[in-house]
Amino acid sequence: MKNQKGITLITLVITIVILIIITGVVTYNGLEAVNTSQKTAFISELEMIQAKVNVIYEERKASTEKIEYYNLIGQDLSNIDQARINEALGQTSKEGFKFFNSGDLKDLDLDNINQEVLINYDTREVVSLNGFEIEGIRYYKLKDIPNYLGYNVEYTNSNNKAPEFTVLKTKLNDNEYRLTIKDIVYNSNVNGGTVSYKLHSDTNWILNGKNTSFIIKKPGLYDIKFTDTAGNSTIVQEWIYVENGLICHLDGENNTGNGHNGTTTIWKDLTGNGFDANLTGLSNTDASGFTDKALLLDGIDDYGTIQNLKLSKYNDITICSTYKVLTLPTDQQNIAILCSNTSSRGRIFFGYGMINKMAINFRDPDTWLWETKDSLNLQNINHISATFKAQNNNKFNQIFVNTQLYVKDNTIMEDIWNNDDITIGRAFGGSYITRHPLSNSEINNIMIYNRALTDEEIKINYEIDKYRFGITE
C-alpha cells in the first residue's frame, strides 16, 4: 500500500515538473513569436520610409522646387530630447537630420507608421528613435541589424559602384525619337532605379522615374542619367542632329548605317535617301582609310563620289562638316572637302584654299568667300558650316567656324546648281594638278541640307560634334 502511495506521489511530482517545463516552452515560444512579429513590423516600417526617402533624394536632385517643398516637412532637432537623438545616432553627425513623427510622415504620404524617425535627405539615412532590441542590444538603423539583407536600403558609404547601361534610339517620325534605357548592369547589391534626362547645355534634369523610356522632340545633345536605388549614377550621351531638310548624312563612326566597318568602300548615307559615297584609292593604312570616327584621305589618290545627288533640285543649300586639315595647301592650291566634279557653271566648292583659309565658292558669278580671322588653326578639328542662298534673295552666303560667323555676302547666284557628281576630298575633278589636288584631311562627317540652317540649328549640330569628336575651340 505504501509502495502504491509512493509511486503515486512520485508520478505526480514528475507530472507537475513536465507541465512546468511544457508551460515554460509554450510561454517562451509565444514570446519568441511576438518578438519576431515586432521585429518584422519594425523592419517593414523602416523599409517603407527608406524607399520613400530614396525617391525624395532623386526628386530633390532634379528640382529646386522639390528641395524647397521637402524642406518644409519635418522638425528641427533642437526641439527633441537630445539624449534620445544621441543614443539613436551613435557616432553619426546630427548635421542634415530632421525629426519626423507620425504626422510628419503622413505629409510624406507614409501612413500607419508607429515610430518616430530621423531623416537626412542628402545621405538618405533613416534612423529610428524607438529602436528595436535583439539579444540585449538595441538597434536604430536597418543596416546595423544582424543578418539583415534588405537590398533596397543603401547608403552613400556602401555599394558605390555605378551601374552600366545602353541607350536605344528609335525614330518615330520626322519630329520624334524614343530613347530607351536597356541592358542595365548593376554593379552593387541593388535592383531598380530612376531615369533622368536633359539637354547637355541645360542645368535642370527632367525626372522620368522608373519608366526607362521617353520621347524627345527637339534636336540636340542629351544627357541620360540612370540612378540605382543605392544612389549611384551613370550619365551617357545621345544625340539627334537637325534633320529638317537633311538630304545626305555621312558619318565616320557609323559609316555603314549599322555601325562601323574599317575597310568599307561604301560610305553609307544615313538619311535613307541613297546618296552613298563610293570611295576610291583607300589603302586601309594609318594614312588612308577609316579610323574609328573619321575618313582619312592621304592627299595622293583617295577621294569619294556621292552618287546621284543632283543639286539642281534645290535652291538654298547648307553644308556642315567636322574635319581637320593634315597638310596645308600651298599658295596655288584649292583643296576641297566637298566639291562639284567639274568647274562648270553652277558648281559648288566647300573646303580650304590657296591663302590657307576656309573657303566656299559657287559659279556663276564666280564668287569666293574666305574666312576672315587669322586665329583659326586649320590643323585642329573644326566644325565648318556654309550656307549657299542660290536664287533665294532672303538668305546670305555665309561661313561659320565652330558656330562663329566668319564672313558673309549677299551675291545672288544667277544659275541653278549643276548636276555634276559631288566629290569628297577632290576639287573640280582634280583636273588641274597644281591647283586642284586631292585633300590630305581627316573627315568626321558631312551633312548636306536643302535649305539654309538658322544660327541656332548650326549651334545644335556643333555642340553634338564638339562632344563626339573632341573639338577644343
Stockholm file with secondary structure:
# STOCKHOLM 1.0

chainA/1-473         MKNQKGITLITLVITIVILIIITGVVTYNGLEAVNTSQKTAFISELEMIQAKVNVIYEERKASTEKIEYYNLIGQDLSNIDQARINEALGQTSKEGFKFFNSGDLKDLDLDNINQEVLINYDTREVVSLNGFEIEGIRYYKLKDIPNYLGYNVEYTNSNNKAPEFTVLKTKLNDNEYRLTIKDIVYNSNVNGGTVSYKLHSDTNWILNGKNTSFIIKKPGLYDIKFTDTAGNSTIVQEWIYVENGLICHLDGENNTGNGHNGTTTIWKDLTGNGFDANLTGLSNTDASGFTDKALLLDGIDDYGTIQNLKLSKYNDITICSTYKVLTLPTDQQNIAILCSNTSSRGRIFFGYGMINKMAINFRDPDTWLWETKDSLNLQNINHISATFKAQNNNKFNQIFVNTQLYVKDNTIMEDIWNNDDITIGRAFGGSYITRHPLSNSEINNIMIYNRALTDEEIKINYEIDKYRFGITE
#=GR chainA/1-473 SS CHHHHHHHHHHHHHHHHHHHHHHHHHHHHHHHHHHHHHHHHHHHHHHHHHHHHHHHHHHHHHCHHHHHHHHTSSBCGGGSCHHHHHHHHTTSCCTTEEEECHHHHHHTTCCSCCSCEEEETTTTEEEESSCEEETTEEECSGGGSTTCCCTTCCCTTSCCCCCEEEEEEEEEETTEEEEEEEEEECCSSCCCEEEEEEETTCSSCEEEETCCEEEECSCEEEEEEEEETTSCEEEEEEEECCCTTEEEEEESSSCSSSSCCTTCSEECCTTSSCCCEEEESCCCBTTBEECSSCEEEESSSCEEEETTCCGGGCSSEEEEEEEEESSCCCTTCCEEEEEESSCSTTEEEEEECTTSSEEEEEETTTEEEECCCSCCCTTSCEEEEEEECTTCTTCCEEEEETTEEEEEECCCCSSCCCCCCEEESBSGGGCSTTTSCBCEEEEEEEEEESSCCCHHHHHHHHHHHHHHHTCCC
#=GC SS_cons         CHHHHHHHHHHHHHHHHHHHHHHHHHHHHHHHHHHHHHHHHHHHHHHHHHHHHHHHHHHHHHCHHHHHHHHTSSBCGGGSCHHHHHHHHTTSCCTTEEEECHHHHHHTTCCSCCSCEEEETTTTEEEESSCEEETTEEECSGGGSTTCCCTTCCCTTSCCCCCEEEEEEEEEETTEEEEEEEEEECCSSCCCEEEEEEETTCSSCEEEETCCEEEECSCEEEEEEEEETTSCEEEEEEEECCCTTEEEEEESSSCSSSSCCTTCSEECCTTSSCCCEEEESCCCBTTBEECSSCEEEESSSCEEEETTCCGGGCSSEEEEEEEEESSCCCTTCCEEEEEESSCSTTEEEEEECTTSSEEEEEETTTEEEECCCSCCCTTSCEEEEEEECTTCTTCCEEEEETTEEEEEECCCCSSCCCCCCEEESBSGGGCSTTTSCBCEEEEEEEEEESSCCCHHHHHHHHHHHHHHHTCCC
//
